Amino acid sequence: MAADPDNRQSDAVMAGRGSAAADSARLMRMATYASVSVAGILIICKLVAWAMTDSISILSTLVDSMLDALASLVNLFAVRHALEPADKEHRFGHGKAEPLAGMAQAAFISGSAVFLILQAGERLARPQAIENPDVGYVVMGISIVLTLILVIYQRHVIRRTGSVAISADSLHYEADLLVNGSVVVSLLLVSQLGWVHADPLFAIAIAAYIIWGAWKIVRESLTHLMDRELPDEERGKIRSVVLAHPKVEGMHDLRTRMSGQDIFIQFHIEMDPEMPLREAHSIADEVMWAVEEAFPKADVLVHQDPVGLQEAPSPLVRP
C-alpha cells in the first residue's frame, strides 16, 4: 500500500523540528559550559593580578568576573531546565526559565556595579599608586583574548538558537571586553603619567556601563515573560506563508508569543463555506506544515472559518 503523502509531509516536518531542536539544545549547553569555564579561569588570573597591583580597576574586573561566574552558573541550570520537554504539568514547556535567568543575571550585574561605585569612591578620596603594572597588562591581555573567543562563540550560538539566556550572558561578556580594555588604559595613565585618579574614575565609568547592560537584559527578559508578539516583520512572513495557499481566501486573529526556544503561533484561516470538512481539515494541515517549515521551532494552531463569517474580534485581542 502506498504511503499517505500527507503523513510523509507531516513526518518530514516533525523530523526537521526535532533535528533543529536537538542542534539548538547542544549549542546552548556548550555555550553555558564555555562561559562558566572562562569565568573561572579569569577569576584566578585577576585575583593574582589584584593581589600584586592593588589596582581598583583590576578589582572591579575581578568582582565582575566573580559575578559573571555566578550568573553563568545560574544560566547553565536555567538553560538545562528550559530545554526539558513539555510535561503534564507544563504543557507549554519550560522556556520561561530563560528570561527568568536573564532577570537574575541583571540583578547580579547591578549588584556588582554598586560595589564598584563604592570602592571607586573610597579610592577617589584616598588615591594611591599602582604596583607591578606589568602583571596587570599581562592578565588583562589574557582576559581580553579569552573573553573575545567566548563572545564570538556565543554570537554564533545566538544566531543559531535565538536564546534569551545566552544573549543575556553574552551581553555582559561583551561589556567585559570594554571593561578590560579600559583597565589597560587606566594602568597606563596611572603608571606612566601618574594620574592616580584615573583608576577609580575608570571603575565608575565601567559601573555605569554595567548598569546600562543590566537594563537591556531586563527589557529583553520582560518581553518574553509578558508574552509580547513577534516582530511585525515575522508576523508579516506568517501571513505571506498562510495566504500563499491557493484555497485560503483570508486569515485573521493572528496571535504569537515566545517561550524560551519555542514559538507559539495561532490564527484563523478563511475558506469556501461549501468545502467538505475533510478537505478543510487537509488544507489546514498543509498551512500548518508550511508555517512550521518557515518557523522550525514553532507550535502552530490553525482554526478553520468559512469566508464571510468572521467573528467580531475581542477588543482585548490584536487583530
Backbone as CSV, one residue per row, in Angstrom:
resi,resn,N_x,N_y,N_z,CA_x,CA_y,CA_z,C_x,C_y,C_z
1,MET,0.854,-1.201,0.000,0.000,0.000,0.000,0.891,1.253,0.000
2,ALA,0.573,2.213,-0.824,1.367,3.436,-0.905,1.187,4.264,0.358
3,ALA,2.283,4.930,0.772,2.222,5.762,1.971,1.422,7.018,1.694
4,ASP,0.704,7.465,2.688,-0.097,8.689,2.584,0.844,9.879,2.443
5,PRO,0.745,10.679,1.356,1.658,11.826,1.183,1.524,12.846,2.284
6,ASP,0.296,13.002,2.835,0.132,13.943,3.942,0.926,13.491,5.147
7,ASN,0.907,12.186,5.447,1.666,11.669,6.574,3.162,11.825,6.348
8,ARG,3.604,11.609,5.107,5.026,11.780,4.817,5.460,13.215,5.044
9,GLN,4.620,14.161,4.622,4.959,15.569,4.808,4.975,15.919,6.286
10,SER,3.990,15.397,7.035,3.946,15.653,8.473,5.169,15.086,9.164
11,ASP,5.551,13.847,8.787,6.720,13.222,9.405,7.987,14.004,9.091
12,ALA,8.086,14.514,7.852,9.266,15.284,7.458,9.369,16.571,8.264
13,VAL,8.230,17.243,8.453,8.229,18.484,9.237,8.626,18.215,10.680
14,MET,8.041,17.144,11.268,8.347,16.807,12.656,9.813,16.413,12.818
15,ALA,10.342,15.663,11.829,11.753,15.281,11.887,12.648,16.510,11.812
16,GLY,12.276,17.458,10.948,13.053,18.688,10.845,13.024,19.487,12.126
17,ARG,11.845,19.572,12.749,11.734,20.303,14.015,12.568,19.631,15.098
18,GLY,12.526,18.272,15.141,13.296,17.552,16.148,14.781,17.749,15.979
19,SER,15.248,17.723,14.733,16.669,17.916,14.464,17.114,19.328,14.842
20,ALA,16.300,20.331,14.488,16.632,21.722,14.822,16.663,21.921,16.327
21,ALA,15.699,21.315,17.037,15.642,21.457,18.488,16.854,20.808,19.152
22,ALA,17.247,19.622,18.668,18.406,18.935,19.245,19.687,19.727,19.006
23,ASP,19.821,20.307,17.810,21.008,21.106,17.494,21.065,22.350,18.365
24,SER,19.921,23.014,18.550,19.868,24.199,19.400,20.220,23.859,20.838
25,ALA,19.680,22.750,21.340,19.949,22.338,22.709,21.441,22.080,22.930
26,ARG,22.067,21.396,21.966,23.503,21.108,22.090,24.329,22.397,22.111
27,LEU,24.014,23.321,21.205,24.758,24.580,21.147,24.588,25.388,22.430
28,MET,23.362,25.431,22.952,23.105,26.209,24.158,23.832,25.620,25.363
29,ARG,23.836,24.291,25.483,24.552,23.664,26.598,26.052,23.944,26.506
30,MET,26.625,23.811,25.302,28.052,24.063,25.121,28.400,25.505,25.453
31,ALA,27.510,26.445,25.094,27.763,27.861,25.385,27.777,28.114,26.895
32,THR,26.874,27.456,27.635,26.860,27.647,29.094,28.118,27.065,29.737
33,TYR,28.568,25.897,29.257,29.794,25.304,29.803,30.999,26.198,29.508
34,ALA,31.029,26.760,28.304,32.149,27.623,27.922,32.205,28.875,28.780
35,SER,31.055,29.506,29.044,31.052,30.747,29.817,31.470,30.505,31.263
36,VAL,31.023,29.393,31.865,31.420,29.078,33.236,32.928,28.812,33.302
37,SER,33.457,28.100,32.320,34.891,27.778,32.307,35.745,29.032,32.166
38,VAL,35.351,29.902,31.237,36.114,31.131,31.027,36.067,32.011,32.269
39,ALA,34.895,32.139,32.881,34.772,32.954,34.085,35.668,32.420,35.201
40,GLY,35.742,31.101,35.366,36.590,30.514,36.403,38.063,30.813,36.174
41,ILE,38.512,30.692,34.922,39.919,30.988,34.602,40.241,32.453,34.873
42,LEU,39.324,33.353,34.483,39.570,34.781,34.656,39.580,35.179,36.122
43,ILE,38.768,34.546,36.937,38.766,34.856,38.379,40.136,34.576,38.979
44,ILE,40.714,33.427,38.648,42.031,33.064,39.184,43.093,34.063,38.721
45,CYS,43.096,34.379,37.426,44.096,35.315,36.888,43.978,36.703,37.516
46,LYS,42.740,37.197,37.617,42.549,38.554,38.132,42.791,38.642,39.633
47,LEU,42.520,37.567,40.342,42.792,37.558,41.779,44.286,37.716,42.026
48,VAL,45.096,37.004,41.239,46.550,37.129,41.346,46.996,38.537,40.966
49,ALA,46.454,39.069,39.886,46.840,40.409,39.424,46.459,41.480,40.435
50,TRP,45.275,41.377,41.023,44.855,42.375,42.015,45.748,42.331,43.248
51,ALA,46.101,41.111,43.685,46.970,40.970,44.862,48.334,41.591,44.608
52,MET,48.787,41.576,43.363,50.132,42.076,43.046,50.147,43.551,42.671
53,THR,48.993,44.100,42.257,48.971,45.503,41.804,48.191,46.432,42.731
54,ASP,47.216,45.899,43.456,46.317,46.693,44.303,45.564,47.749,43.492
55,SER,45.263,47.414,42.250,44.531,48.339,41.378,43.029,48.181,41.591
56,ILE,42.355,49.310,41.796,40.896,49.264,41.970,40.214,48.889,40.664
57,SER,40.823,49.242,39.532,40.248,48.856,38.237,40.318,47.348,38.046
58,ILE,41.445,46.743,38.418,41.552,45.290,38.325,40.606,44.632,39.324
59,LEU,40.469,45.226,40.506,39.492,44.706,41.467,38.087,44.748,40.868
60,SER,37.801,45.823,40.131,36.472,45.937,39.534,36.225,44.814,38.527
61,THR,37.250,44.481,37.747,37.078,43.390,36.786,37.032,42.035,37.491
62,LEU,37.734,41.904,38.628,37.667,40.666,39.407,36.257,40.439,39.948
63,VAL,35.689,41.503,40.538,34.324,41.393,41.056,33.362,41.073,39.918
64,ASP,33.558,41.731,38.789,32.690,41.489,37.641,32.791,40.037,37.181
65,SER,34.011,39.480,37.152,34.192,38.093,36.732,33.579,37.118,37.734
66,MET,33.657,37.444,39.036,33.043,36.579,40.042,31.526,36.538,39.857
67,LEU,30.941,37.688,39.582,29.506,37.724,39.351,29.146,37.113,37.995
68,ASP,30.070,37.258,37.022,29.870,36.574,35.744,29.772,35.066,35.957
69,ALA,30.669,34.546,36.801,30.668,33.106,37.063,29.369,32.678,37.731
70,LEU,28.921,33.484,38.702,27.673,33.155,39.390,26.493,33.222,38.417
71,ALA,26.459,34.290,37.625,25.373,34.438,36.650,25.408,33.319,35.613
72,SER,26.617,32.931,35.194,26.731,31.870,34.195,26.301,30.522,34.767
73,LEU,26.563,30.306,36.056,26.087,29.076,36.696,24.564,29.044,36.740
74,VAL,23.967,30.192,37.113,22.506,30.280,37.102,21.991,30.016,35.696
75,ASN,22.683,30.590,34.727,22.303,30.412,33.329,22.377,28.945,32.911
76,LEU,23.432,28.273,33.353,23.616,26.872,32.990,22.433,26.026,33.458
77,PHE,22.056,26.201,34.737,20.943,25.411,35.263,19.608,25.839,34.635
78,ALA,19.466,27.149,34.373,18.219,27.625,33.768,18.055,27.079,32.350
79,VAL,19.133,27.071,31.576,19.067,26.561,30.208,18.751,25.068,30.220
80,ARG,19.373,24.330,31.124,19.071,22.894,31.218,17.589,22.676,31.523
81,HIS,17.051,23.499,32.417,15.637,23.356,32.766,14.743,23.785,31.598
82,ALA,15.128,24.873,30.931,14.315,25.384,29.822,14.243,24.392,28.666
83,LEU,15.285,23.583,28.501,15.329,22.638,27.394,14.567,21.344,27.676
84,GLU,14.082,21.191,28.896,13.289,19.999,29.196,11.990,20.031,28.390
85,PRO,11.565,18.894,27.872,10.337,18.876,27.066,9.100,19.153,27.900
86,ALA,8.027,19.522,27.230,6.755,19.766,27.923,6.313,18.490,28.638
87,ASP,5.654,18.671,29.772,5.154,17.525,30.525,3.712,17.796,30.949
88,LYS,3.166,16.920,31.769,1.762,17.013,32.158,1.462,18.301,32.900
89,GLU,2.412,18.771,33.717,2.194,19.996,34.494,2.604,21.252,33.735
90,HIS,3.392,21.104,32.684,3.888,22.257,31.918,3.670,21.977,30.436
91,ARG,2.434,22.122,29.990,2.077,21.753,28.621,2.740,22.647,27.574
92,PHE,3.132,23.848,27.966,3.802,24.757,27.029,5.316,24.742,27.217
93,GLY,5.836,23.737,27.911,7.275,23.620,28.090,7.785,24.441,29.268
94,HIS,9.113,24.556,29.347,9.766,25.240,30.466,10.573,26.443,29.991
95,GLY,10.216,26.975,28.826,11.010,28.033,28.211,11.119,29.309,29.018
96,LYS,10.150,29.581,29.910,10.207,30.832,30.674,11.392,30.852,31.641
97,ALA,12.039,29.689,31.833,13.232,29.667,32.691,14.334,30.550,32.116
98,GLU,14.367,30.695,30.790,15.405,31.521,30.165,15.286,32.998,30.542
99,PRO,14.144,33.656,30.302,14.065,35.064,30.713,14.157,35.254,32.221
100,LEU,13.722,34.264,33.007,13.894,34.365,34.458,15.382,34.379,34.815
101,ALA,16.166,33.563,34.116,17.617,33.583,34.327,18.199,34.934,33.930
102,GLY,17.655,35.526,32.852,18.109,36.853,32.443,17.850,37.895,33.513
103,MET,16.694,37.819,34.160,16.384,38.758,35.245,17.355,38.566,36.412
104,ALA,17.668,37.301,36.730,18.620,37.033,37.814,19.999,37.593,37.466
105,GLN,20.414,37.423,36.206,21.699,37.972,35.783,21.731,39.488,35.919
106,ALA,20.640,40.127,35.548,20.585,41.593,35.661,20.755,42.026,37.116
107,ALA,20.165,41.272,38.053,20.310,41.595,39.470,21.767,41.446,39.908
108,PHE,22.422,40.354,39.482,23.829,40.155,39.830,24.701,41.280,39.275
109,ILE,24.455,41.608,38.018,25.269,42.627,37.358,25.086,43.996,38.035
110,SER,23.854,44.331,38.388,23.596,45.606,39.058,24.285,45.656,40.416
111,GLY,24.273,44.533,41.127,24.954,44.480,42.422,26.437,44.720,42.281
112,SER,27.054,44.146,41.256,28.488,44.364,41.043,28.780,45.826,40.736
113,ALA,27.885,46.486,39.995,28.089,47.896,39.655,28.051,48.770,40.911
114,VAL,27.108,48.492,41.797,27.015,49.261,43.053,28.285,49.081,43.871
115,PHE,28.781,47.844,43.955,30.005,47.579,44.712,31.183,48.356,44.124
116,LEU,31.288,48.379,42.804,32.387,49.090,42.152,32.328,50.585,42.439
117,ILE,31.136,51.142,42.415,30.994,52.582,42.683,31.458,52.903,44.103
118,LEU,31.103,52.069,45.056,31.520,52.284,46.448,33.033,52.193,46.582
119,GLN,33.630,51.174,45.950,35.081,51.023,46.025,35.805,52.167,45.328
120,ALA,35.281,52.595,44.193,35.914,53.694,43.457,35.812,54.998,44.237
121,GLY,34.673,55.213,44.907,34.525,56.424,45.713,35.554,56.496,46.826
122,GLU,35.800,55.343,47.450,36.819,55.321,48.511,38.204,55.610,47.952
123,ARG,38.518,55.059,46.781,39.832,55.296,46.184,39.974,56.726,45.673
124,LEU,38.867,57.364,45.248,38.943,58.779,44.873,39.315,59.632,46.069
125,ALA,38.779,59.297,47.224,39.083,60.057,48.442,40.518,59.835,48.897
126,ARG,41.024,58.592,48.658,42.388,58.271,49.073,43.131,57.603,47.928
127,PRO,43.541,58.383,46.920,44.220,57.799,45.743,45.586,57.227,46.101
128,GLN,46.024,56.226,45.347,47.347,55.638,45.568,47.863,55.061,44.265
129,ALA,49.185,54.901,44.223,49.832,54.402,43.012,49.578,52.905,42.846
130,ILE,49.745,52.427,41.613,49.566,51.018,41.298,50.921,50.323,41.271
131,GLU,51.019,49.170,41.918,52.250,48.400,41.952,52.229,47.333,40.863
132,ASN,53.431,46.979,40.361,53.589,45.906,39.370,52.592,46.016,38.208
133,PRO,52.567,47.135,37.491,51.584,47.290,36.406,51.760,46.280,35.286
134,ASP,53.000,45.764,35.100,53.216,44.793,34.018,52.373,43.540,34.220
135,VAL,52.186,43.157,35.481,51.338,41.994,35.773,49.908,42.276,35.302
136,GLY,49.464,43.498,35.569,48.118,43.881,35.150,47.960,43.823,33.647
137,TYR,48.990,44.283,32.894,48.905,44.246,31.440,48.748,42.807,30.928
138,VAL,49.555,41.911,31.485,49.524,40.512,31.035,48.156,39.891,31.308
139,VAL,47.658,40.091,32.534,46.379,39.482,32.907,45.239,40.072,32.083
140,MET,45.251,41.375,31.873,44.202,41.984,31.065,44.265,41.509,29.614
141,GLY,45.488,41.279,29.117,45.624,40.759,27.766,45.023,39.360,27.652
142,ILE,45.316,38.505,28.641,44.730,37.158,28.666,43.209,37.245,28.742
143,SER,42.712,38.145,29.585,41.267,38.298,29.760,40.588,38.717,28.464
144,ILE,41.205,39.657,27.754,40.622,40.150,26.508,40.556,39.034,25.463
145,VAL,41.631,38.256,25.332,41.663,37.184,24.332,40.612,36.119,24.649
146,LEU,40.576,35.644,25.902,39.621,34.599,26.277,38.172,35.081,26.137
147,THR,37.924,36.305,26.580,36.569,36.843,26.509,36.133,37.044,25.065
148,LEU,37.041,37.491,24.218,36.710,37.691,22.803,36.347,36.358,22.142
149,ILE,37.108,35.305,22.424,36.805,33.987,21.865,35.430,33.527,22.339
150,LEU,35.140,33.725,23.633,33.843,33.314,24.181,32.701,34.083,23.527
151,VAL,32.842,35.389,23.385,31.775,36.213,22.802,31.517,35.819,21.349
152,ILE,32.579,35.552,20.592,32.404,35.129,19.197,31.609,33.826,19.142
153,TYR,31.933,32.884,20.036,31.197,31.615,20.060,29.748,31.840,20.489
154,GLN,29.540,32.689,21.499,28.171,32.964,21.954,27.352,33.627,20.857
155,ARG,27.955,34.533,20.095,27.230,35.167,18.989,26.788,34.122,17.960
156,HIS,27.660,33.158,17.716,27.312,32.068,16.794,26.108,31.283,17.326
157,VAL,26.126,30.973,18.621,25.025,30.221,19.231,23.730,31.026,19.184
158,ILE,23.812,32.310,19.461,22.613,33.165,19.456,22.008,33.234,18.056
159,ARG,22.863,33.345,17.036,22.351,33.369,15.659,21.629,32.065,15.318
160,ARG,22.115,30.953,15.827,21.523,29.657,15.528,20.285,29.344,16.368
161,THR,20.235,29.873,17.597,19.173,29.462,18.527,18.235,30.592,18.943
162,GLY,18.699,31.856,18.905,17.883,32.969,19.387,17.671,32.942,20.887
163,SER,18.540,32.266,21.634,18.356,32.090,23.076,18.456,33.409,23.841
164,VAL,17.444,33.689,24.662,17.458,34.891,25.504,18.525,34.765,26.583
165,ALA,18.631,33.577,27.174,19.583,33.375,28.271,21.019,33.528,27.784
166,ILE,21.348,32.937,26.639,22.699,33.059,26.094,22.958,34.501,25.659
167,SER,21.935,35.165,25.135,22.076,36.562,24.738,22.391,37.438,25.942
168,ALA,21.696,37.189,27.058,21.960,37.954,28.281,23.365,37.671,28.786
169,ASP,23.781,36.408,28.737,25.122,36.031,29.189,26.178,36.709,28.322
170,SER,25.926,36.712,27.010,26.890,37.307,26.095,26.995,38.810,26.282
171,LEU,25.879,39.439,26.649,25.871,40.895,26.785,26.868,41.358,27.837
172,HIS,26.906,40.675,28.995,27.844,41.181,29.997,29.283,40.749,29.703
173,TYR,29.482,39.699,28.903,30.855,39.384,28.483,31.331,40.375,27.415
174,GLU,30.413,40.862,26.595,30.777,41.930,25.662,31.179,43.191,26.432
175,ALA,30.437,43.469,27.502,30.801,44.600,28.350,32.185,44.387,28.963
176,ASP,32.500,43.132,29.291,33.811,42.827,29.872,34.948,43.188,28.921
177,LEU,34.711,43.041,27.613,35.754,43.423,26.664,36.099,44.905,26.809
178,LEU,35.049,45.742,26.903,35.286,47.171,27.099,35.907,47.441,28.469
179,VAL,35.439,46.700,29.463,35.965,46.871,30.815,37.463,46.566,30.837
180,ASN,37.841,45.422,30.270,39.254,45.030,30.285,40.113,46.006,29.493
181,GLY,39.587,46.482,28.359,40.335,47.473,27.589,40.517,48.771,28.352
182,SER,39.481,49.205,29.059,39.588,50.446,29.835,40.554,50.293,31.005
183,VAL,40.650,49.086,31.566,41.591,48.856,32.668,43.025,49.000,32.170
184,VAL,43.300,48.515,30.952,44.638,48.669,30.386,44.975,50.150,30.245
185,VAL,44.011,50.938,29.749,44.232,52.389,29.616,44.454,53.011,30.986
186,SER,43.668,52.592,31.972,43.808,53.115,33.330,45.191,52.823,33.898
187,LEU,45.675,51.589,33.700,47.002,51.224,34.203,48.090,52.080,33.554
188,LEU,47.934,52.333,32.251,48.909,53.173,31.552,48.916,54.594,32.104
189,LEU,47.732,55.166,32.315,47.645,56.544,32.803,48.234,56.688,34.208
190,VAL,47.973,55.679,35.054,48.469,55.762,36.429,49.969,55.498,36.495
191,SER,50.426,54.444,35.809,51.837,54.049,35.940,52.778,54.938,35.127
192,GLN,52.311,55.427,33.969,53.190,56.206,33.096,53.070,57.707,33.310
193,LEU,51.863,58.179,33.614,51.652,59.621,33.751,51.369,60.056,35.185
194,GLY,51.187,59.094,36.062,50.949,59.430,37.463,49.558,59.972,37.736
195,TRP,48.604,59.714,36.841,47.224,60.185,37.057,46.492,59.195,37.976
196,VAL,46.700,59.335,39.266,46.179,58.353,40.220,44.655,58.332,40.276
197,HIS,44.013,59.422,39.865,42.549,59.437,39.883,41.936,58.698,38.690
198,ALA,42.773,58.372,37.699,42.239,57.683,36.516,41.706,56.300,36.884
199,ASP,42.380,55.636,37.822,41.983,54.280,38.201,40.545,54.234,38.737
200,PRO,40.191,55.011,39.770,38.802,54.964,40.258,37.788,55.560,39.283
201,LEU,38.199,56.571,38.498,37.267,57.166,37.544,36.879,56.157,36.462
202,PHE,37.847,55.388,36.002,37.537,54.349,35.026,36.618,53.295,35.641
203,ALA,36.836,52.980,36.913,35.978,51.996,37.586,34.529,52.480,37.640
204,ILE,34.333,53.783,37.887,32.977,54.346,37.922,32.334,54.287,36.537
205,ALA,33.131,54.605,35.498,32.607,54.534,34.137,32.216,53.094,33.788
206,ILE,33.023,52.144,34.233,32.707,50.731,33.999,31.391,50.365,34.673
207,ALA,31.216,50.838,35.912,29.986,50.537,36.660,28.760,51.091,35.933
208,ALA,28.880,52.303,35.396,27.749,52.898,34.673,27.399,52.062,33.439
209,TYR,28.415,51.585,32.738,28.165,50.759,31.555,27.508,49.438,31.942
210,ILE,27.930,48.874,33.061,27.354,47.614,33.536,25.867,47.798,33.846
211,ILE,25.515,48.917,34.486,24.110,49.181,34.819,23.272,49.295,33.546
212,TRP,23.812,49.950,32.523,23.098,50.068,31.252,22.890,48.684,30.633
213,GLY,23.914,47.832,30.693,23.775,46.478,30.177,22.731,45.679,30.930
214,ALA,22.667,45.872,32.261,21.668,45.166,33.067,20.257,45.587,32.666
215,TRP,20.062,46.867,32.378,18.736,47.350,31.977,18.314,46.716,30.650
216,LYS,19.241,46.562,29.717,18.901,45.945,28.434,18.507,44.475,28.617
217,ILE,19.182,43.794,29.548,18.826,42.406,29.833,17.418,42.336,30.420
218,VAL,17.096,43.240,31.362,15.766,43.266,31.972,14.693,43.504,30.910
219,ARG,14.946,44.450,30.026,13.968,44.791,28.987,13.697,43.597,28.067
220,GLU,14.760,42.895,27.667,14.598,41.733,26.794,13.874,40.595,27.517
221,SER,14.209,40.396,28.787,13.561,39.330,29.557,12.081,39.604,29.741
222,LEU,11.737,40.859,30.019,10.326,41.206,30.203,9.525,40.994,28.922
223,THR,10.163,41.226,27.778,9.487,40.992,26.506,8.980,39.558,26.419
224,HIS,9.792,38.610,26.865,9.401,37.203,26.810,8.452,36.830,27.936
225,LEU,8.692,37.347,29.136,7.835,36.991,30.263,6.419,37.522,30.085
226,MET,6.278,38.644,29.395,4.964,39.251,29.194,4.306,38.816,27.880
227,ASP,4.868,37.802,27.230,4.280,37.232,26.014,4.052,38.273,24.925
228,ARG,5.060,39.073,24.679,4.945,40.073,23.621,4.881,39.392,22.248
229,GLU,4.139,40.000,21.328,4.019,39.484,19.969,5.382,39.435,19.274
230,LEU,5.512,38.547,18.294,6.695,38.545,17.450,6.787,39.868,16.692
231,PRO,7.981,40.235,16.224,8.121,41.480,15.450,7.206,41.485,14.227
232,ASP,6.811,42.686,13.801,5.900,42.827,12.656,6.436,42.137,11.403
233,GLU,7.753,42.147,11.221,8.340,41.501,10.044,8.037,40.000,10.046
234,GLU,8.148,39.358,11.199,7.889,37.920,11.279,6.392,37.622,11.190
235,ARG,5.561,38.501,11.771,4.116,38.327,11.619,3.719,38.457,10.145
236,GLY,4.354,39.382,9.447,4.090,39.530,8.022,4.515,38.291,7.241
237,LYS,5.616,37.688,7.656,6.071,36.467,6.995,5.061,35.342,7.195
238,ILE,4.491,35.247,8.409,3.473,34.229,8.674,2.273,34.432,7.758
239,ARG,1.819,35.678,7.637,0.670,35.976,6.771,0.961,35.595,5.322
240,SER,2.176,35.880,4.868,2.535,35.566,3.481,2.506,34.063,3.242
241,VAL,3.031,33.298,4.204,3.051,31.838,4.060,1.625,31.289,4.036
242,VAL,0.780,31.777,4.940,-0.597,31.276,5.039,-1.388,31.615,3.778
243,LEU,-1.318,32.874,3.349,-2.125,33.307,2.203,-1.587,32.815,0.868
244,ALA,-0.392,32.192,0.897,0.157,31.637,-0.340,-0.591,30.373,-0.758
245,HIS,-1.315,29.752,0.174,-2.081,28.552,-0.194,-3.249,28.961,-1.089
246,PRO,-3.418,28.316,-2.225,-4.434,28.762,-3.203,-5.872,28.673,-2.700
247,LYS,-6.134,27.851,-1.693,-7.511,27.694,-1.232,-7.797,28.437,0.063
248,VAL,-6.831,29.202,0.535,-7.049,30.052,1.707,-7.403,31.447,1.206
249,GLU,-8.603,31.902,1.515,-9.092,33.185,0.998,-8.840,34.348,1.957
250,GLY,-8.429,34.062,3.155,-8.130,35.123,4.106,-7.693,34.531,5.432
251,MET,-7.230,35.378,6.338,-6.865,34.930,7.680,-7.102,36.078,8.653
252,HIS,-7.301,35.736,9.922,-7.477,36.767,10.940,-7.099,36.199,12.299
253,ASP,-7.109,37.070,13.292,-6.847,36.709,14.689,-5.504,35.997,14.856
254,LEU,-4.467,36.561,14.234,-3.120,36.005,14.374,-2.558,36.385,15.746
255,ARG,-2.142,35.388,16.506,-1.540,35.614,17.826,-0.220,34.855,17.901
256,THR,0.804,35.508,18.424,2.122,34.877,18.526,2.749,35.223,19.868
257,ARG,3.624,34.338,20.317,4.411,34.607,21.514,5.600,33.664,21.532
258,MET,6.580,33.976,22.370,7.750,33.125,22.532,7.871,32.676,23.975
259,SER,8.388,31.454,24.149,8.686,30.926,25.474,10.001,30.179,25.366
260,GLY,11.104,30.857,25.705,12.416,30.253,25.525,12.679,30.008,24.061
261,GLN,12.962,28.754,23.698,13.238,28.398,22.317,11.966,28.171,21.502
262,ASP,10.841,28.087,22.163,9.594,27.744,21.487,8.817,28.984,21.054
263,ILE,8.235,28.900,19.843,7.359,29.944,19.324,5.956,29.353,19.220
264,PHE,4.976,30.084,19.696,3.585,29.630,19.611,2.828,30.565,18.675
265,ILE,2.220,29.971,17.644,1.522,30.738,16.611,0.100,30.199,16.480
266,GLN,-0.875,31.095,16.565,-2.283,30.724,16.397,-2.933,31.687,15.406
267,PHE,-3.833,31.158,14.569,-4.551,32.040,13.644,-5.758,31.293,13.080
268,HIS,-6.672,32.055,12.487,-7.849,31.515,11.813,-7.648,31.680,10.314
269,ILE,-7.988,30.648,9.539,-7.962,30.776,8.083,-9.403,30.737,7.554
270,GLU,-9.636,31.486,6.477,-10.976,31.592,5.890,-10.991,30.861,4.545
271,MET,-11.981,29.959,4.398,-12.071,29.140,3.188,-13.514,29.092,2.685
272,ASP,-13.695,28.491,1.530,-15.008,28.342,0.894,-15.982,27.659,1.863
273,PRO,-17.109,28.285,2.187,-18.052,27.695,3.146,-18.686,26.401,2.649
274,GLU,-18.644,26.127,1.328,-19.211,24.900,0.778,-18.207,23.748,0.760
275,MET,-17.005,24.003,1.215,-15.953,22.992,1.175,-16.247,21.866,2.175
276,PRO,-16.061,20.592,1.802,-16.257,19.487,2.742,-15.290,19.587,3.923
277,LEU,-15.720,19.119,5.085,-14.911,19.211,6.300,-13.570,18.507,6.129
278,ARG,-13.567,17.332,5.481,-12.315,16.596,5.298,-11.311,17.417,4.496
279,GLU,-11.788,18.071,3.442,-10.889,18.888,2.621,-10.388,20.097,3.410
280,ALA,-11.272,20.721,4.191,-10.874,21.876,5.001,-9.800,21.468,6.011
281,HIS,-9.991,20.290,6.606,-9.008,19.799,7.570,-7.661,19.566,6.887
282,SER,-7.692,18.985,5.698,-6.459,18.721,4.952,-5.729,20.023,4.613
283,ILE,-6.480,21.037,4.213,-5.874,22.331,3.878,-5.258,22.962,5.129
284,ALA,-5.966,22.878,6.251,-5.442,23.430,7.495,-4.114,22.769,7.872
285,ASP,-4.023,21.448,7.656,-2.765,20.743,7.924,-1.653,21.245,7.010
286,GLU,-1.972,21.440,5.743,-0.968,21.910,4.792,-0.461,23.299,5.182
287,VAL,-1.372,24.163,5.603,-0.977,25.508,6.042,-0.108,25.422,7.294
288,MET,-0.514,24.567,8.236,0.260,24.401,9.467,1.675,23.933,9.161
289,TRP,1.814,22.933,8.263,3.140,22.424,7.912,3.977,23.494,7.221
290,ALA,3.350,24.316,6.398,4.087,25.379,5.702,4.640,26.398,6.700
291,VAL,3.821,26.761,7.695,4.279,27.715,8.709,5.378,27.091,9.567
292,GLU,5.222,25.820,9.921,6.230,25.146,10.738,7.537,24.967,9.975
293,GLU,7.434,24.836,8.652,8.648,24.761,7.843,9.367,26.103,7.832
294,ALA,8.609,27.190,7.794,9.204,28.534,7.812,9.717,28.900,9.198
295,PHE,9.075,28.352,10.250,9.474,28.606,11.638,9.651,27.249,12.329
296,PRO,10.838,26.638,12.175,11.037,25.258,12.643,10.803,25.052,14.143
297,LYS,10.887,26.105,14.938,10.714,25.950,16.385,9.295,26.292,16.838
298,ALA,8.390,26.419,15.881,7.040,26.890,16.198,6.080,25.750,16.480
299,ASP,5.145,26.030,17.381,3.991,25.171,17.623,2.797,25.939,17.053
300,VAL,2.198,25.400,15.985,1.196,26.148,15.226,-0.195,25.552,15.446
301,LEU,-1.141,26.416,15.740,-2.537,26.008,15.908,-3.391,26.773,14.897
302,VAL,-4.130,26.025,14.054,-4.920,26.639,12.985,-6.400,26.362,13.243
303,HIS,-7.219,27.412,13.149,-8.680,27.263,13.252,-9.280,27.588,11.887
304,GLN,-10.271,26.810,11.468,-10.870,26.975,10.144,-12.210,27.718,10.256
305,ASP,-12.368,28.752,9.437,-13.619,29.503,9.382,-14.109,29.582,7.941
306,PRO,-15.426,29.572,7.742,-15.947,29.838,6.391,-15.788,31.322,6.073
307,VAL,-15.375,31.624,4.872,-15.168,33.008,4.498,-16.486,33.767,4.588
308,GLY,-16.432,34.979,5.093,-17.619,35.807,5.227,-18.307,35.691,6.563
309,LEU,-17.866,34.742,7.413,-18.489,34.564,8.724,-17.512,34.831,9.859
310,GLN,-16.530,35.701,9.592,-15.554,36.030,10.619,-16.240,36.651,11.820
311,GLU,-15.916,36.119,12.985,-16.478,36.671,14.218,-15.822,38.001,14.534
312,ALA,-16.575,38.873,15.175,-16.007,40.165,15.580,-14.916,39.912,16.602
313,PRO,-13.712,40.465,16.366,-12.615,40.216,17.315,-12.863,40.867,18.648
314,SER,-12.328,40.235,19.674,-12.427,40.807,21.016,-11.646,42.113,21.071
315,PRO,-12.147,43.120,21.792,-11.388,44.385,21.887,-10.055,44.209,22.606
316,LEU,-9.884,43.054,23.299,-8.638,42.812,24.028,-7.633,42.059,23.186
317,VAL,-8.013,41.642,21.979,-7.156,40.817,21.133,-6.706,41.623,19.926
318,ARG,-5.439,41.565,19.655,-4.893,42.266,18.488,-5.360,41.570,17.221
319,PRO,-5.911,42.273,16.243,-6.401,41.611,15.021,-5.239,41.079,14.181
